[in-house]
Amino acid sequence: MTYLARVYITLRPDINDPQGLTVRDGLHSLGFGHVASVRAGKYLELTLAADSETQASEQVTQMCRRLLANPVIEDFRFDLLPPA
């Protein structure tokens, strides 16, 4: 079966986010001064084959731990959509 994984990778809360600060400052300069903070991250969509939802979830978790996210500074979560 084919599954779609929507993966969200973000910096851990205690890690400085210079990209987020730059975006916030840009928003302020455009008149959106009410924006208090911005955290930047990554979004990926993966289509993968697996025999079950459990197997697909385990595969995506391993992909995130081994390549997609830096476990020292990033957290990840994902939504797994079953085959249509």
C-alpha positions as CSV (number, residue, x, y, z in Angstrom):
1,M,0.0,0.0,0.0
2,T,1.1,3.6,-0.6
3,Y,1.0,6.1,2.2
4,L,1.5,9.9,2.3
5,A,3.5,11.3,5.2
6,R,3.4,15.0,5.9
7,V,6.6,15.7,7.9
8,Y,7.0,18.9,10.0
9,I,10.5,19.7,11.3
10,T,11.1,22.6,13.7
11,L,13.9,23.9,15.8
12,R,13.7,22.9,19.5
13,P,12.2,25.7,21.6
14,D,15.5,26.5,23.3
15,I,17.4,26.9,20.0
16,N,17.9,30.3,18.5
17,D,16.1,30.8,15.2
18,P,17.8,33.5,13.1
19,Q,15.6,32.9,10.1
20,G,12.5,33.3,12.2
21,L,13.9,36.6,13.7
22,T,14.6,37.9,10.2
23,V,11.1,37.0,9.0
24,R,9.6,38.6,12.1
25,D,11.6,41.8,11.5
26,G,10.5,41.8,7.9
27,L,6.9,41.5,8.9
28,H,7.4,44.4,11.4
29,S,8.9,46.6,8.6
30,L,5.8,45.8,6.5
31,G,3.5,47.1,9.2
32,F,2.7,43.8,10.9
33,G,4.1,44.9,14.2
34,H,1.6,42.8,16.2
35,V,3.6,39.6,15.2
36,A,5.4,38.7,18.4
37,S,7.5,35.8,17.1
38,V,8.2,33.5,14.2
39,R,9.7,30.1,14.2
40,A,10.9,28.7,10.8
41,G,10.9,25.1,9.9
42,K,10.8,22.5,7.2
43,Y,7.8,20.7,5.6
44,L,8.2,17.6,3.5
45,E,5.8,15.2,1.8
46,L,6.9,11.6,1.4
47,T,5.1,9.0,-0.5
48,L,6.1,5.5,0.5
49,A,5.1,1.9,0.2
50,A,4.5,-0.2,3.3
51,D,2.5,-3.3,4.2
52,S,0.7,-1.5,7.1
53,E,0.2,1.9,8.7
54,T,2.4,0.7,11.6
55,Q,5.2,-0.2,9.2
56,A,4.9,3.1,7.4
57,S,5.0,5.0,10.6
58,E,8.1,3.2,11.7
59,Q,9.8,3.9,8.4
60,V,9.0,7.6,8.5
61,T,10.3,7.8,12.1
62,Q,13.6,6.2,11.1
63,M,13.9,8.5,8.1
64,C,13.5,11.5,10.4
65,R,15.9,10.2,13.0
66,R,18.6,9.2,10.6
67,L,18.5,11.9,7.9
68,L,15.6,14.4,7.8
69,A,15.9,16.0,11.2
70,N,19.0,16.9,13.3
71,P,18.1,15.3,16.7
72,V,20.4,17.7,18.5
73,I,18.6,20.9,17.5
74,E,15.3,19.8,15.8
75,D,12.0,18.1,16.7
76,F,9.8,16.4,14.2
77,R,6.3,15.2,13.9
78,F,4.3,13.8,11.0
79,D,0.8,12.9,9.8
80,L,0.4,9.7,8.0
81,L,-2.5,9.5,5.5
82,P,-3.7,6.0,4.5
83,P,-4.0,5.0,0.9
84,A,-6.9,6.6,-1.0
